[in-house]
Amino acid sequence: MSELSDAFGVSGVTIRADLEALERRGIVRRVRGGATGGYGLRERPFEEVRTHAAEQKARIAKAALRDVEPGMTLMLDVGTTTAAIGYELLKRDDLHDLTVVTSGLTIAIALEPALDRITVVLTGGTLRRLQHSLVPPLAETVLDRVRADVAFVGCNGVDGVAGVTNINLPETEVKRRMIAASGRTVVVADSSKLGVAHLGLVAQIGSIDTLITDTDTRQEQLDELRENGCGRIVEA
């Protein structure tokens, strides 16, 4: 970091802000003391993404369950942040008689040890390799027949103007169906996804009830989201 400051004649604070901006655009990946080549716009496999911002995702997962009560029905979207919610559910013995509807095979398998207190319903559909997700055709059948209290939705981007977006269209459609079948929508996204827009529109910012992110989010990003109608924002 100090080498970059010296090379460009700017402060460390400026360098950190610039690197954060480049990371959000997929140009670089921040590492301890600097940055490496970026992720680009390609979709990365679940296993590759799982370790990115793992601590932030764990905090987001804990915050997501604060409003969950026994007896509720949850939509749990595919993704590493929503998977963190699944792992957190395993630790919460106080949460019983839950029903979890999910399109993620990884999440369903993770919840198997808790089947005595959590009913797990898979959406069905066609298996998609990168995220181990179930997508159309036929993923809509279950979602058209159930109603949930809350949908926990992951994404690849959250932007005040572009809305909540996803990098691929098949999973985008499932996310939209989950939102339509739920009484409340909670988007879970670590701070690297804020200010980012991708191909598939999941939801407009004004239709989100709650956004849960981490404390690395910049104030101007939060201000823009609020100005565009985002509901409650929780920094975990």
RADA-V994148 format. One record per backbone hydrogen bond with DSSP energy under -0.5 kcal/mol. CO is the residue of the C=O (numbers start at 0). NH is the residue of the N-H. If there is no record, write none. Layout:
# RADA-V994148
CO_NH, CO_NH
This chain:
# RADA-V994148
0_4, 1_5, 2_6, 3_7, 4_8, 4_9, 10_14, 11_15, 12_16, 13_17, 14_18, 15_19, 16_20, 17_21, 18_22, 19_23, 20_24, 21_26, 21_27, 22_25, 25_39, 26_37, 28_35, 30_33, 33_30, 35_28, 38_41, 44_47, 44_48, 45_49, 48_51, 50_53, 52_56, 53_57, 54_58, 55_59, 56_60, 57_61, 58_62, 59_63, 60_64, 62_65, 63_66, 64_67, 68_71, 71_98, 72_148, 72_149, 73_75, 73_100, 74_76, 74_151, 75_102, 78_82, 79_83, 80_84, 81_85, 82_86, 83_87, 84_88, 85_89, 86_90, 87_90, 87_91, 88_91, 90_92, 91_94, 93_95, 95_70, 97_118, 98_73, 98_100, 99_101, 99_120, 100_75, 101_122, 102_104, 102_133, 103_107, 104_108, 105_109, 106_110, 108_111, 110_113, 111_114, 113_116, 113_117, 116_96, 116_97, 117_119, 118_99, 118_120, 120_101, 122_141, 125_134, 127_131, 127_132, 128_131, 129_45, 131_104, 132_127, 132_134, 134_125, 137_140, 138_142, 139_143, 141_144, 147_182, 149_74, 149_151, 150_152, 150_185, 151_76, 152_187, 156_164, 157_194, 157_195, 158_162, 162_158, 162_164, 163_201, 163_202, 164_155, 164_156, 165_199, 167_171, 168_172, 169_173, 170_174, 171_175, 172_176, 173_177, 174_178, 175_179, 176_180, 178_181, 180_147, 183_150, 183_185, 184_186, 184_208, 184_209, 185_152, 186_188, 186_211, 189_192, 190_193, 192_157, 192_195, 199_165, 199_201, 202_163, 203_206, 204_207, 207_230, 208_231, 209_186, 210_212, 210_233, 211_188, 212_235, 213_216, 217_220, 217_221, 218_222, 219_223, 220_224, 221_225, 222_226, 223_227, 224_229, 225_228, 231_210, 233_212, 233_235
